[in-house]
Every structure is written in C-alpha cells, then in structure tokens.
C-alpha cells in the first residue's frame, strides 16, 4: 500500500490548503493512504488536537477515507517531519515550496548547501513532491 505524507500548518494557511489539495489529488491518483501531519511547536505553547486538525482538513478538502491525522509536539519541525515520514515508511512526501525553503535553511546549517529532495530520497527512500505555492 502506498502512503503519502503531507505536513501542514495549523490553522491552515492558504499555502497549506494548496499543498493539502495537491496531496489529496496525488493520493487519489495512486490509490494511496494519506497522512496529514501538523507539528505543534513547544515554544509556541499552542495545543492543537487531532480533532482540530481533522475538522480543518475536512473543511478544506472534504471528508476523506483512508486518511490519518497526526499532531506531534516538538522543538524542531523539520526533524519531526523526517521522523514521521520514516515511521510511516512513506512512499511520497508532499511539501509546499515554503516548507522546502525552511528545510533548506535547516539543512544548510548542518550540511552546507543542501539538496532537500536528494537528502530525503537518500535518507528515507521516498519521493518528494514540491508544490509551488
């Protein structure tokens, strides 16, 4: 079974909605399970619940079968996304171009000039789809 993971912000921004719509379309095309992930940052002191995320996603793209909603608490968004992608053994990760830029900045501090897609493909053996937002 194919699994698509899409990290989103909460509350959903317009960029998150566009990325989410692209992930839904891809999951439908590939008959895949979809995991919608939000990383709730400790430093923001906001408590987003699973049901908050589910309601927001359903308002944006409608009720979905074979969709899992995950909220993780962390200090680092990018690391948590990578951990979730690995835990899910995801086949595809769909991110918005804004998220891709954040990953580049985070990885640049560790690796110099990063190739995010190459890094994910090498480290997680998954496809990365970047949505222009």
ABEGO torsion letter per residue (X at the ends): XBBBBBBBBOBBBAAAAAAAAAAAAAAAAAGBBBBBBBBBBAAAGBBBBAAAAAAAAAAAAEBBBGBBBBBBBBABAAAAAAAAAAAAGBABBBBBAAAAAAAAAAAAAAAEBBBAAAAAAAAAGBBBBBBBX
